[in-house]
């Protein structure tokens, strides 16, 4: 819709709240002088290495397993295996590292599943993904979903059951990885699927409403069903340069890169503010699009992404996309090293190398926070 066809944004004459969290979990900002991955594994080590803490954590979960002792034993084993593979992967060249990174991811996924369903991962279980023989063109490379770990992880992340035998295109999955948004476009292999978002609570005439600023909103044009679901609760509006600057610190020359959306529902404003119902409503609407939180840019608070497909709707988030691509790369390392070598002077190989170097820590951040049930945002100082 053209900007001049949008209604003007409501004026926040009663002010606005900047520091809000539209997210599935509480957010904690932390600073460290140690490497980020060390801090993340240390957080898991507290639960894995201190039995009293680990068992209490498991028993207190909303979906606690019947056998807490078994869940803890499996969780501890998987966490320790994950760290071992991780440390080995860090020392390897990007051509070999993805194999160990994938096994680290696999063990972290099993650790997460063990917290509520130890019986699923307490015996031999398949990867849940398969590649088979690969076509000649990289653009046609895909991973197929089968029974196993990945669909179990997927359902716990999205709340949706994956269609069996679903094909996930590797190049499409790369579009959900925030670490290579520039590289993907620069190599002319595709565009990012991610929408960078910020949220505010505005007050007008003693009523509260939420306002979102989304960058790359045009990516939803190819997804009419998803757009209609979003428009049922949010309306795109035209925001002035002054309002965009005041609410979001977005300068006039950048306003055209954003779409601004307001909630159709208002909430009572009171001196004793309880924003939880309002924020929960916002997240419920955004959940099918929610990809990840942001930990590296002050101008981005969360990231949304369109689904893989709409019939039926198959959500895709960054953590799941990274998992799929790392499985694919581990498949190349294990079974098709010659194909990998043949790609080394191609632009695809350059993008893959940048992915293999940057995406693992992004996955680790998000996976650890899934396990902990809170978003710990570590930054170095």
Sine and cosine of phi, psi and omega as CSV:
sin_phi,cos_phi,sin_psi,cos_psi,sin_omega,cos_omega
0.00,0.00,0.72,-0.69,0.00,-1.00
-0.91,0.41,0.51,-0.86,-0.07,-1.00
-0.86,0.52,-0.60,0.80,-0.05,-1.00
-0.96,0.28,-0.15,0.99,0.07,-1.00
-1.00,-0.02,-0.15,0.99,-0.01,-1.00
-1.00,0.07,0.53,-0.85,0.08,-1.00
-0.97,0.26,0.47,-0.88,0.02,-1.00
-0.90,0.43,0.54,-0.84,0.05,-1.00
-0.91,0.42,0.52,-0.85,0.05,-1.00
-0.93,0.37,0.53,-0.85,-0.02,-1.00
-1.00,0.07,0.81,-0.59,0.00,-1.00
-0.99,0.13,0.94,0.33,-0.09,-1.00
-0.96,0.30,-0.24,0.97,0.04,-1.00
-0.98,-0.20,0.18,0.98,0.01,-1.00
1.00,-0.08,-0.14,-0.99,-0.02,-1.00
-0.43,-0.91,0.32,-0.95,0.04,-1.00
-0.94,-0.35,0.80,-0.61,-0.09,-1.00
-1.00,-0.01,-0.71,0.71,-0.17,-0.99
-1.00,-0.02,0.99,0.15,0.05,-1.00
-0.86,-0.52,0.28,-0.96,-0.05,-1.00
-0.78,-0.62,0.96,-0.29,0.15,-0.99
-0.99,-0.14,1.00,-0.07,-0.15,-0.99
-0.33,-0.94,0.32,-0.95,-0.01,-1.00
-0.97,0.24,-0.28,0.96,-0.10,-0.99
-0.66,-0.75,0.40,-0.92,0.10,-1.00
-0.89,0.46,0.49,-0.87,-0.10,-1.00
-0.90,-0.44,0.72,-0.69,-0.01,-1.00
-0.78,-0.62,0.84,-0.54,0.05,-1.00
-1.00,0.00,0.79,-0.61,-0.04,-1.00
-0.73,-0.68,0.54,-0.84,0.06,-1.00
-0.87,-0.49,0.53,-0.85,-0.05,-1.00
-0.54,-0.84,0.42,-0.91,0.14,-0.99
-0.99,-0.16,-0.03,1.00,-0.02,-1.00
-0.99,-0.14,0.31,-0.95,0.07,-1.00
-0.85,0.52,0.58,-0.82,-0.07,-1.00
-0.87,0.49,-0.70,0.72,-0.04,-1.00
-0.90,0.44,-0.54,0.84,0.05,-1.00
-0.90,0.44,-0.69,0.73,0.02,-1.00
-0.89,0.46,-0.66,0.75,-0.04,-1.00
-0.91,0.41,-0.70,0.72,0.04,-1.00
-0.94,0.34,-0.47,0.88,0.08,-1.00
-0.91,0.42,-0.62,0.79,0.04,-1.00
-0.88,0.47,-0.64,0.77,0.05,-1.00
-0.96,0.29,-0.56,0.83,-0.03,-1.00
-0.89,0.46,-0.55,0.84,0.03,-1.00
-0.86,0.51,-0.64,0.77,0.00,-1.00
-0.99,0.17,-0.54,0.84,-0.06,-1.00
-0.99,0.11,-0.54,0.84,-0.11,-0.99
-0.99,-0.12,-0.24,0.97,0.03,-1.00
-0.91,-0.40,0.99,-0.11,-0.11,-0.99
-0.81,0.59,-0.66,0.76,-0.02,-1.00
-0.88,0.47,-0.68,0.73,0.00,-1.00
-0.93,0.37,-0.69,0.73,-0.03,-1.00
-0.91,0.42,-0.70,0.71,-0.02,-1.00
-0.93,0.36,-0.61,0.79,0.06,-1.00
-0.89,0.45,-0.66,0.75,0.02,-1.00
-0.88,0.48,-0.71,0.71,-0.03,-1.00
-0.93,0.38,-0.70,0.72,-0.03,-1.00
-0.91,0.42,-0.46,0.89,-0.05,-1.00
-1.00,0.07,-0.10,0.99,-0.02,-1.00
-0.92,0.39,0.46,-0.89,-0.03,-1.00
-0.86,0.52,-0.61,0.79,0.05,-1.00
-0.91,-0.42,0.98,0.17,-0.05,-1.00
-0.99,0.12,0.62,-0.79,0.02,-1.00
-0.96,0.27,0.37,-0.93,0.03,-1.00
-0.92,0.39,-0.57,0.82,-0.03,-1.00
-0.94,-0.34,1.00,0.01,-0.04,-1.00
-0.91,0.41,-0.62,0.79,-0.02,-1.00
-0.88,0.47,-0.69,0.73,0.02,-1.00
-0.91,0.42,-0.68,0.73,0.02,-1.00
-0.86,0.51,-0.68,0.73,0.00,-1.00
-0.91,0.42,-0.70,0.71,-0.01,-1.00
-0.87,0.50,-0.69,0.73,0.02,-1.00
-0.93,0.37,-0.70,0.71,0.01,-1.00
-0.84,0.55,-0.74,0.67,-0.02,-1.00
-0.87,0.49,-0.70,0.71,-0.02,-1.00
-0.90,0.44,-0.69,0.72,-0.03,-1.00
-0.93,0.38,-0.64,0.77,0.01,-1.00
-0.89,0.45,-0.69,0.72,-0.02,-1.00
-0.92,0.40,-0.63,0.77,0.08,-1.00
-0.89,0.45,-0.68,0.73,-0.01,-1.00
-0.86,0.51,-0.69,0.73,-0.01,-1.00
-0.92,0.40,-0.63,0.77,0.00,-1.00
-0.88,0.47,-0.73,0.68,0.03,-1.00
-0.91,0.42,-0.61,0.79,-0.01,-1.00
-0.88,0.48,-0.76,0.65,-0.05,-1.00
-0.89,0.45,-0.59,0.81,0.04,-1.00
-0.93,0.37,-0.66,0.75,-0.03,-1.00
-0.89,0.46,-0.61,0.79,-0.04,-1.00
-0.88,0.48,-0.44,0.90,-0.06,-1.00
-1.00,0.01,-0.12,0.99,-0.09,-1.00
-0.99,-0.14,0.37,-0.93,0.10,-1.00
-0.92,0.40,0.50,-0.87,0.01,-1.00
-0.83,0.56,-0.33,0.94,0.05,-1.00
-0.96,0.29,-0.43,0.90,-0.05,-1.00
-0.92,-0.38,-0.47,0.88,-0.07,-1.00
-0.82,0.57,-0.62,0.79,-0.05,-1.00
-0.83,0.55,-0.46,0.89,0.01,-1.00
-0.90,0.44,-0.74,0.67,0.01,-1.00
-0.96,0.29,-0.57,0.83,0.06,-1.00
-0.89,0.46,-0.67,0.74,0.01,-1.00
-0.88,0.48,-0.69,0.73,0.00,-1.00
-0.92,0.39,-0.49,0.87,0.14,-0.99
-0.91,0.42,-0.72,0.69,0.04,-1.00
-0.86,0.51,-0.70,0.71,-0.03,-1.00
-0.86,0.52,-0.70,0.72,0.00,-1.00
-0.94,0.35,-0.58,0.81,0.08,-1.00
-0.91,0.42,-0.64,0.77,0.05,-1.00
-0.89,0.46,-0.68,0.73,0.03,-1.00
-0.90,0.44,-0.62,0.78,0.04,-1.00
-0.88,0.48,-0.66,0.75,0.01,-1.00
-0.91,0.41,-0.69,0.72,0.01,-1.00
-0.91,0.42,-0.60,0.80,-0.03,-1.00
-0.89,0.46,-0.40,0.92,-0.03,-1.00
-0.89,0.45,-0.49,0.87,0.02,-1.00
-0.86,-0.52,-0.37,0.93,-0.06,-1.00
-0.66,-0.75,0.92,0.39,-0.04,-1.00
-0.87,0.49,-0.44,0.90,-0.01,-1.00
-0.91,0.42,-0.41,0.91,-0.01,-1.00
-0.96,0.28,-0.65,0.76,-0.07,-1.00
-0.97,-0.25,0.07,1.00,0.01,-1.00
-0.99,0.16,-0.10,0.99,0.06,-1.00
-0.77,-0.64,0.03,-1.00,-0.02,-1.00
-0.89,0.45,0.75,-0.66,0.00,-1.00
-0.68,-0.74,0.62,-0.79,-0.03,-1.00
-0.96,0.28,0.23,-0.97,-0.01,-1.00
-0.90,0.45,-0.58,0.82,-0.07,-1.00
1.00,-0.02,0.02,1.00,0.05,-1.00
-0.65,-0.76,0.50,-0.87,0.07,-1.00
-0.51,-0.86,0.49,-0.87,0.00,-1.00
-0.93,-0.38,-0.76,0.65,-0.10,-0.99
0.95,0.32,-0.38,-0.92,0.05,-1.00
-0.94,0.33,0.54,-0.84,-0.08,-1.00
-0.95,-0.31,0.62,-0.78,0.08,-1.00
-0.90,0.43,0.19,-0.98,0.00,-1.00
-0.92,0.38,-0.64,0.77,-0.08,-1.00
-1.00,0.06,0.76,-0.65,0.02,-1.00
-0.85,0.53,-0.59,0.81,-0.03,-1.00
-0.88,0.47,-0.31,0.95,-0.01,-1.00
-0.99,-0.16,-0.02,1.00,-0.01,-1.00
-0.93,0.37,0.69,-0.72,-0.06,-1.00
-0.53,-0.85,0.34,-0.94,0.04,-1.00
-0.89,-0.46,0.68,-0.73,-0.02,-1.00
-0.97,-0.23,0.67,-0.74,0.04,-1.00
-1.00,0.08,0.76,-0.65,0.09,-1.00
-0.73,-0.68,0.01,-1.00,0.03,-1.00
-0.90,0.44,0.61,-0.79,0.03,-1.00
0.52,-0.85,-0.42,-0.91,-0.12,-0.99
-0.91,0.42,-0.73,0.68,-0.13,-0.99
-0.86,0.51,-0.75,0.66,0.03,-1.00
-0.89,0.46,-0.49,0.87,0.09,-1.00
-0.91,0.41,-0.69,0.72,0.05,-1.00
-0.90,0.43,-0.70,0.72,-0.04,-1.00
-0.84,0.54,-0.72,0.69,-0.03,-1.00
-0.91,0.41,-0.58,0.81,0.03,-1.00
-0.94,0.34,-0.48,0.88,0.01,-1.00
-0.99,0.15,-0.68,0.73,-0.15,-0.99
-0.96,-0.26,-0.35,0.94,-0.11,-0.99
0.98,0.19,0.14,0.99,-0.06,-1.00
-0.90,-0.44,0.61,-0.79,0.08,-1.00
-1.00,0.01,0.81,-0.58,-0.03,-1.00
-0.94,0.33,0.67,-0.74,0.14,-0.99
-0.89,0.46,0.74,-0.67,0.00,-1.00
-0.92,0.40,0.58,-0.82,0.01,-1.00
0.94,0.34,0.24,0.97,0.06,-1.00
-0.88,0.48,0.69,-0.72,0.08,-1.00
-0.99,-0.10,0.76,-0.65,0.05,-1.00
-0.91,-0.41,0.91,-0.40,0.01,-1.00
-0.93,0.37,0.74,-0.68,-0.08,-1.00
-0.90,0.43,-0.69,0.72,-0.01,-1.00
-0.90,0.44,-0.62,0.78,0.08,-1.00
-0.89,0.46,-0.70,0.71,0.00,-1.00
-0.88,0.47,-0.60,0.80,0.04,-1.00
-0.88,0.48,-0.46,0.89,0.02,-1.00
-0.93,0.38,-0.22,0.97,0.02,-1.00
-1.00,-0.10,0.03,1.00,-0.04,-1.00
-1.00,-0.10,0.88,-0.48,-0.08,-1.00
-0.94,0.34,-0.41,0.91,-0.07,-1.00
-0.95,0.32,-0.28,0.96,-0.07,-1.00
-0.80,-0.60,0.47,0.88,0.00,-1.00
-0.87,0.49,-0.68,0.73,0.02,-1.00
-0.95,0.32,-0.71,0.70,-0.07,-1.00
-0.87,0.50,-0.65,0.76,-0.02,-1.00
-0.88,0.47,-0.69,0.72,0.01,-1.00
-0.95,0.30,-0.65,0.76,-0.03,-1.00
-0.89,0.46,-0.59,0.81,0.01,-1.00
-1.00,0.10,0.01,1.00,0.02,-1.00
0.84,0.54,0.65,0.76,0.04,-1.00
-0.98,-0.22,-0.14,0.99,0.00,-1.00
0.45,-0.89,-0.04,-1.00,0.00,-1.00
-0.89,-0.45,0.46,-0.89,0.06,-1.00
-0.90,0.43,0.54,-0.84,0.07,-1.00
-1.00,-0.06,-0.11,0.99,-0.16,-0.99
-0.99,0.13,0.66,-0.75,0.15,-0.99
-0.94,-0.35,0.85,-0.52,0.01,-1.00
-1.00,0.07,0.78,-0.62,-0.13,-0.99
-0.81,-0.59,0.43,-0.90,0.16,-0.99
-0.72,-0.70,0.46,-0.89,-0.01,-1.00
-0.74,-0.67,0.57,-0.82,0.07,-1.00
-0.68,-0.73,0.47,-0.88,0.16,-0.99
-0.96,-0.27,0.89,-0.45,-0.03,-1.00
-0.97,-0.25,0.44,-0.90,0.00,-1.00
-0.84,-0.55,0.78,-0.62,0.04,-1.00
-0.59,-0.81,0.81,-0.58,0.00,-1.00
0.79,0.61,0.70,0.72,0.03,-1.00
0.88,0.47,0.39,0.92,0.09,-1.00
-0.83,-0.55,0.59,-0.81,0.00,-1.00
-0.96,-0.27,0.55,-0.84,0.11,-0.99
-0.48,-0.88,0.38,-0.92,-0.02,-1.00
-1.00,-0.09,0.55,-0.83,0.06,-1.00
-0.79,-0.62,0.75,-0.66,0.04,-1.00
-0.92,-0.40,0.58,-0.82,0.19,-0.98
-0.88,-0.47,0.88,-0.48,-0.07,-1.00
-0.86,-0.51,0.81,-0.59,0.07,-1.00
-1.00,-0.08,0.63,-0.78,-0.03,-1.00
0.95,0.31,0.51,0.86,-0.03,-1.00
-0.88,0.47,-0.42,0.91,-0.04,-1.00
-0.88,0.48,-0.29,0.96,-0.01,-1.00
-0.89,0.46,-0.34,0.94,-0.01,-1.00
-0.99,0.17,-0.16,0.99,-0.04,-1.00
-0.85,0.52,-0.49,0.87,-0.02,-1.00
-1.00,0.08,0.07,1.00,-0.07,-1.00
-0.76,-0.65,0.97,0.25,-0.09,-1.00
-0.90,0.45,-0.58,0.81,0.00,-1.00
-0.91,0.41,-0.71,0.70,0.02,-1.00
-0.90,0.44,-0.68,0.74,0.03,-1.00
-0.87,0.49,-0.66,0.75,0.01,-1.00
-0.90,0.44,-0.63,0.78,0.04,-1.00
-0.90,0.43,-0.63,0.78,0.03,-1.00
-0.93,0.36,-0.66,0.75,-0.04,-1.00
-0.94,0.35,-0.27,0.96,0.05,-1.00
-0.93,0.37,-0.38,0.92,-0.02,-1.00
-0.86,-0.51,-0.40,0.92,-0.01,-1.00
-0.84,-0.54,0.59,-0.81,0.06,-1.00
-0.88,-0.48,0.76,-0.65,0.05,-1.00
-0.96,0.29,0.71,-0.71,-0.07,-1.00
-0.77,-0.64,0.24,-0.97,0.05,-1.00
-0.99,-0.16,0.87,-0.49,-0.06,-1.00
-0.94,-0.34,0.69,-0.72,0.01,-1.00
-0.95,0.32,0.36,-0.93,0.04,-1.00
-0.86,0.51,-0.62,0.78,-0.02,-1.00
-0.91,0.41,-0.68,0.74,0.00,-1.00
-0.93,0.37,-0.65,0.76,0.02,-1.00
-0.89,0.46,-0.61,0.79,0.03,-1.00
-0.93,0.37,-0.68,0.74,-0.04,-1.00
-0.93,0.37,-0.72,0.70,-0.09,-1.00
-0.99,0.17,-0.66,0.75,-0.19,-0.98
-0.85,-0.52,0.05,1.00,-0.09,-1.00
0.84,0.54,0.53,0.85,0.07,-1.00
-0.99,-0.12,0.87,-0.49,-0.04,-1.00
-0.98,0.22,0.35,-0.94,-0.12,-0.99
-0.80,0.60,-0.64,0.77,-0.05,-1.00
-0.95,0.33,-0.22,0.97,-0.01,-1.00
-0.97,-0.26,-0.13,0.99,-0.07,-1.00
-0.85,0.53,-0.60,0.80,-0.05,-1.00
-0.90,0.43,-0.28,0.96,0.00,-1.00
-1.00,0.08,-0.09,1.00,-0.08,-1.00
-0.90,-0.43,0.48,-0.88,0.24,-0.97
-0.94,-0.34,0.68,-0.74,-0.02,-1.00
-0.93,-0.38,0.77,-0.64,-0.06,-1.00
-0.80,-0.60,0.63,-0.78,0.05,-1.00
-0.88,-0.48,0.55,-0.83,0.08,-1.00
-0.94,0.34,0.62,-0.78,0.07,-1.00
-0.97,0.24,-0.38,0.93,-0.03,-1.00
-1.00,-0.06,0.70,-0.72,0.09,-1.00
-0.98,-0.17,0.32,-0.95,0.01,-1.00
-0.74,-0.67,0.48,-0.87,0.01,-1.00
-0.92,0.40,0.64,-0.77,0.06,-1.00
-0.98,-0.19,0.76,-0.65,0.01,-1.00
-0.64,-0.77,0.32,-0.95,-0.01,-1.00
-0.90,0.44,-0.64,0.77,0.06,-1.00
-1.00,-0.01,1.00,-0.01,-0.12,-0.99
-0.97,0.25,0.74,-0.67,0.18,-0.98
-0.83,-0.56,0.99,-0.15,-0.08,-1.00
-1.00,0.07,-0.10,0.99,-0.12,-0.99
-0.86,0.51,-0.71,0.70,0.02,-1.00
-0.88,0.48,-0.64,0.77,-0.02,-1.00
-0.92,0.38,-0.71,0.71,-0.01,-1.00
-0.93,0.38,-0.58,0.82,0.05,-1.00
-0.91,0.42,-0.63,0.78,0.04,-1.00
-0.89,0.46,-0.68,0.73,0.00,-1.00
-0.89,0.46,-0.70,0.71,-0.02,-1.00
-0.91,0.41,-0.62,0.78,0.00,-1.00
-0.85,0.52,-0.60,0.80,0.02,-1.00
-0.95,0.32,-0.64,0.77,-0.08,-1.00
-0.99,0.10,-0.19,0.98,-0.11,-0.99
-0.80,0.60,-0.70,0.71,0.01,-1.00
-0.89,0.46,-0.31,0.95,-0.01,-1.00
-0.97,-0.26,-0.18,0.98,-0.15,-0.99
-0.93,0.38,0.85,-0.53,-0.04,-1.00
-0.98,-0.21,-0.77,0.64,-0.03,-1.00
-0.16,-0.99,0.23,-0.97,0.18,-0.98
-1.00,0.09,0.17,-0.98,0.03,-1.00
-0.94,-0.35,0.66,-0.75,0.01,-1.00
-0.77,-0.64,0.17,0.99,-0.14,-0.99
-0.75,-0.66,-0.06,1.00,-0.06,-1.00
-0.57,-0.82,0.81,-0.59,-0.02,-1.00
-0.92,0.39,-0.41,0.91,-0.04,-1.00
-1.00,0.07,0.04,1.00,0.05,-1.00
-0.77,-0.64,0.79,-0.61,-0.01,-1.00
-0.96,-0.28,-0.48,0.88,0.03,-1.00
-0.41,-0.91,0.28,-0.96,0.02,-1.00
-0.81,-0.59,0.70,-0.71,0.07,-1.00
-0.93,-0.37,0.33,-0.94,0.03,-1.00
-0.45,-0.90,0.53,-0.84,0.05,-1.00
-0.94,0.33,0.26,-0.97,0.03,-1.00
-0.96,0.28,0.21,-0.98,0.12,-0.99
-0.91,0.41,-0.62,0.78,0.01,-1.00
-0.43,-0.90,0.23,-0.97,-0.07,-1.00
-0.92,-0.40,-0.16,0.99,-0.06,-1.00
-0.77,-0.64,1.00,0.10,-0.06,1.00
-0.98,0.19,0.17,-0.99,0.03,-1.00
-0.93,0.36,0.82,-0.57,0.02,-1.00
-0.86,-0.52,1.00,-0.08,0.00,-1.00
-0.88,0.47,0.45,-0.90,0.08,-1.00
-0.63,-0.77,0.77,-0.64,0.03,-1.00
-0.90,-0.44,0.19,-0.98,-0.08,-1.00
-0.89,0.46,-0.69,0.72,-0.05,-1.00
-0.87,0.49,-0.64,0.77,0.00,-1.00
-0.95,0.32,-0.64,0.77,0.01,-1.00
-0.90,0.43,-0.68,0.74,0.03,-1.00
-0.88,0.47,-0.66,0.75,0.02,-1.00
-0.86,0.51,-0.72,0.69,-0.02,-1.00
-0.89,0.46,-0.73,0.68,-0.04,-1.00
-0.92,0.40,-0.61,0.79,0.01,-1.00
-0.92,0.38,-0.56,0.83,0.11,-0.99
-0.88,0.47,-0.71,0.71,0.01,-1.00
-0.86,0.51,-0.71,0.71,-0.01,-1.00
-0.92,0.40,-0.62,0.78,0.05,-1.00
-0.90,0.43,-0.53,0.85,0.06,-1.00
-0.90,0.43,-0.67,0.74,0.06,-1.00
-0.89,0.45,-0.69,0.72,-0.02,-1.00
-0.89,0.46,-0.66,0.75,-0.08,-1.00
-0.97,0.25,-0.72,0.70,-0.23,-0.97
-0.91,-0.42,-0.36,0.93,-0.06,-1.00
-0.75,-0.66,0.79,0.61,0.00,-1.00
-0.87,0.50,-0.52,0.85,0.02,-1.00
-0.92,0.40,-0.62,0.78,0.05,-1.00
-0.90,0.44,-0.64,0.77,0.02,-1.00
-0.91,0.42,-0.68,0.74,0.02,-1.00
-0.90,0.44,-0.62,0.79,-0.03,-1.00
-0.92,0.39,-0.39,0.92,-0.03,-1.00
-1.00,0.06,-0.13,0.99,-0.24,-0.97
-0.87,0.49,-0.47,0.88,-0.01,-1.00
-0.99,-0.16,0.24,0.97,-0.01,-1.00
-0.99,-0.16,0.31,-0.95,0.05,-1.00
-0.92,0.38,-0.48,0.88,0.07,-1.00
-0.88,0.48,-0.66,0.75,0.00,-1.00
-0.90,0.43,-0.60,0.80,0.02,-1.00
-0.89,0.45,-0.70,0.71,0.02,-1.00
-0.91,0.42,-0.68,0.73,0.00,-1.00
-0.88,0.47,-0.65,0.76,0.02,-1.00
-0.90,0.43,-0.66,0.75,0.04,-1.00
-0.90,0.44,-0.61,0.79,0.05,-1.00
-0.90,0.44,-0.74,0.67,-0.06,-1.00
-0.90,0.44,-0.43,0.90,0.00,-1.00
-1.00,0.05,-0.54,0.84,-0.11,-0.99
-0.98,-0.21,-0.60,0.80,-0.14,-0.99
-0.93,0.36,-0.52,0.85,-0.04,-1.00
-0.83,0.56,-0.69,0.72,-0.01,-1.00
-0.92,0.38,-0.57,0.82,0.07,-1.00
-0.88,0.47,-0.70,0.71,0.06,-1.00
-0.87,0.49,-0.72,0.69,-0.04,-1.00
-0.87,0.50,-0.70,0.71,0.04,-1.00
-0.81,0.58,-0.77,0.64,-0.10,-0.99
-0.96,0.30,-0.60,0.80,0.00,-1.00
-0.92,0.38,-0.69,0.72,0.02,-1.00
-0.89,0.46,-0.64,0.76,-0.01,-1.00
-0.94,0.34,-0.53,0.85,0.14,-0.99
-0.87,0.50,-0.71,0.70,-0.01,-1.00
-0.90,0.43,-0.71,0.70,-0.06,-1.00
-0.96,0.29,-0.41,0.91,-0.05,-1.00
0.98,0.19,0.32,0.95,0.07,-1.00
-0.45,-0.89,0.50,-0.87,-0.03,-1.00
-1.00,-0.05,0.99,-0.15,0.09,-1.00
-1.00,0.04,0.90,-0.43,-0.05,-1.00
-0.97,-0.23,0.99,-0.10,-0.01,-1.00
-0.99,0.11,0.69,-0.72,0.14,-0.99
-0.74,-0.68,0.60,-0.80,0.01,-1.00
-0.99,0.14,0.46,-0.89,0.03,-1.00
-0.78,-0.63,0.00,0.00,0.00,0.00
